[in-house]
Amino acid sequence: METRVQKWGNSLAVRIPRALASQIGLESGSPVRLSLRNMEPVVVPSPRSRLTLDDLLAQVTEENLHAEADTGPAVGGEEW
């Protein structure tokens, strides 16, 4: 597979063809690590960090907190 280096702002960019991206599990916004191996660029998908409950709860604010949602009357053996 061959592609071209293109200017992107003050940087250079290489587009990764969809077929190759799919094979290695990359999608838009995927974190990657860049390095050199024997003077050749290497792009490696970064492992996704797992968020903890504390990480997620820290993102809750008064602005994005929603009210209770009414799901209707009980339909089975629920006890409230």
Summary of the structure (lengths in Angstrom):
residues: 80
radius of gyration: 22.4
end to end distance: 60.1
largest distance: 66.0
contacts: 94
relative contact order: 0.09
helix: 15%
strand: 25%
